[in-house]
Amino acid sequence: MELRIQKYLSECGVMSRRKAEEEIEKGTVQVNGKPATIGQKINPDFDYVEYRGRPVEKNTDLCYIMLNKPRGYVSTLSDEKGRQCVAELVKDIPFRVYPIGRLDLNSDGLLLFTNDGELTNKLLHPKNEVDKTYLVRIRGKATPEQLDRLNRPMTIDGYRISPAKVTVSGDTGENQILQFIIHEGRNRQIRKMCEQVDLFVSRLKRISFGELELGTLKSGHWRLLTKEEIKYLKSL
């Protein structure tokens, strides 16, 4: 069965379709030894695809894991600035897996990985509104007015985001813990929301992705998802 080269790269878990188009334009993708073209159709059973000199093949063994990402790691498999990457934390997995979404450098918590490209694209699609829960430590305490603003629609980087669900989760004396539930997850969204209401974030941790919870998984450690958890993700 033939399919477009962008879709094939995506289903193999190598990159998104949009990223594939960018890489094809750069000439880093080849089909049977020749540079690929956007929209080109291939037959995975007969055509040989390479990305940056490495063969691209569909995974017959699919892997799904949860990582408790520590702070100080970027959510990529490599980094041109030489920073620590989450790939270092999952290098003992016998499959090449890719993160589903991202957590910024200074954030920690639940990060999912898989080599199931089709599921990754499904979960990251804008129409798939999966709630993600974060615990956010702020300096000082939020006023009722600040909490009210955080729960209303806001504009971030020129984009109107959907209202978040923000509640007070705890109090450590000098600091306060807020719980944020969002589903869009735009770049540094929670930090920018807090900046708009003059709150300083000292720590941000994702504790759930839909019904999947981080639980007691130790920082820097990973575990395989259960059959029930995988089934849940595929049902979203």
N, C-alpha and C positions, 0 to 999 in steps of 0.2 A: 504494500500500500504506500502510495506516495504522499508526502506531506512537505510543507514549506520548511526551509532550513531553519528559520527563526523558531518555529514551533518545535522542531526536532531538538534544537539546543535547549529550549525551555523544558521540554519533557524529560530530557536527560539530566536536568538539575544543574546545568552548567551556568545558566544566567536567564534573566527574563527576556521576553521577546524584544522589548524596547532596547535593552542592553545588547542583544544579539545584533540588531540592526546597526548599532553604533560600531560594534566590533567588525561586522562585515564590511562596513564602509572604510574601516582602518586597514582591511586586508588581512586580518588575523585569523580568519576562518577559511579553510580550504575544503573543497570537495573533489576527491580523486586527483589530488595534487594541483588543482587549479583554484584561484581565488573564487570564493562564493559570491553570489549576487543576491541582493535583497529580493525575496519572493521566489527564489529558485526552489524547485521541487526536487526532492531526493527520495530514493527508496532505501530505507535503512538496511534492508537485507542484502543489497548489492553495492551501494555507494559507500565510499570510505571518507569519513569526515574528520577533520583535524581542527583543533583550536590552539593557536600558539605552538604548533608543532606536536601536540599531543592528541592521540586518538580520542574521539568522542563516541561512546557507546551507551546504549540504554542499559540501565541497571535492572537485572532480573531479580536481584536480592535487594529489597527495599528496607531501609533502616530509619527509625524514628526515635529521636532522643530528646531529653530535656537537660539543659545545662543551667547551673546556678552561676551566672557570669559574675566574676569579681569586678570591682572598679579597677580602672587602669588598663583595660583591654578594649580594643576596637572590635566591632562586630563584623569583621571581614576576614577573608582567608589569607590576605597579604596586605602590607601597608608600605607605601612608598616613603613614608617618613621614618620607618624603622621601629614603629611602636609595637607593643605586644598585641597579638591577634588571638581571637577565640579559637582559631585553628590549632594553636598550641595545646589547648585544653582538651581537644577531642582527637588528637593525633593517634591515640591507641585504638581507635575504632577501625576495623578492617575495611571500611567503605569510605569513599570521599563524600562527606555530607556538607550541606550548606545551611547557613542560618536562615530561618524564616523571619524576615524583618530584622530590626536592629535595636540595640540599646546603646546610647552614646557612651563615650569614653568614661565619664565619671558616674555612670549609673550602673547598678548591679541587679541581679535577680534572674527571673525565668527567661530563658531564651531557647526556642525550639530549633532543632536541626533535622534535616532529612535529605535523602537523595531522590525523593519523589517529586520531580519537577512539576507534575500536573497538580498535585496537592498544594505545593508552594504557591503557584500562580493563583489558585483558587482562594487560598487564605489571604493573600495580599491584595486581591482585587478590591477596589474602593467600595463596591456594592456589598461586599461581605463584611457586615458590621459586627465584628467580634469584640465583645467587651474585654478590656484589659484593665486590671486593677493594680494600682501603685500605692506604696506607702511613701509619703514625702515628708521629710523632716525640715521644718523651717525655723529660722532664728526668731525668737520672740513668739508672739501669739497673734493669730489672725483676728481681726475685728469682725463683728457680724456683717458690717458693710463689705469688707473684703471677701468674706465667704459668699455673700450674695452675688457679688460681681463674678466670682469664679464659677458660679452655677448658672450664669447667664450666657447666651451666645457671645462669642468674642471674635475679633478679627486678628489673625496672626499672619504676619508677612503678606498682608493684602488678601488673605483668604478667610472667609467666614466659617468658623468651625462650629460644629454642633455643640450644644450645651454639655458640659461634663457634670458628673455627680460627685460633689466634693463635700466631705463630712470630716469632723474632728474625730480622730481615731485614738489619740493618746496625748499625754502631757508629761514632759520630763522636767518641768520646772522652768528652765530658761528657754527650752525649745518646745515646739508643738508638732505632733504627727498628724498630717492630713491624709485622708484616703481619697484618691482620685480614681474614678472609673470613666474611661474614655474608649472610643472604638476607632477613631481616625488615626491617631498616632503619628501626626505630622512631625517633622524634624524639630526636636527639642520643644515639643508643644507645651508640656507641663511647665518647664522652666520659663518659657516665654509668657505663659499665662500668669505665673507668679510675678514675673517682672512687671507686668502691666498693672498689678495692684500693689506694687512696692513690697513684695515678700521675697526674702532671700532663701533659696533652697540650699541646704547643707548636705542632704542626702536624698537619693531617689532610688527606690527599689521596686521592681515589678514582681508581684507575688502571684498573679494568676493570668491565664490566657483562656478566656471563656470559662469552662468548667475545670480546666486543668490547673492545679495548684502546686506551687513550689514546695510547700510543706517543709519537711526537715532536711531536705537535700543540702549538703554542705557546700559552702562557697568554693568554686573551682572544680566541683565534682559534677558528673553527669550520670544519668540512668536511662535505660530503655523505657519507652512508653509501653503501657500495657495494651493488650488487644482491645480492651474497652475504650481506652483513651484514643487509640488510633481510629477506631470505629466512630467515635464522637467527632474527631477532627474531619473525617471524610463526610460526615453528615451535615456539616455546617453549610 
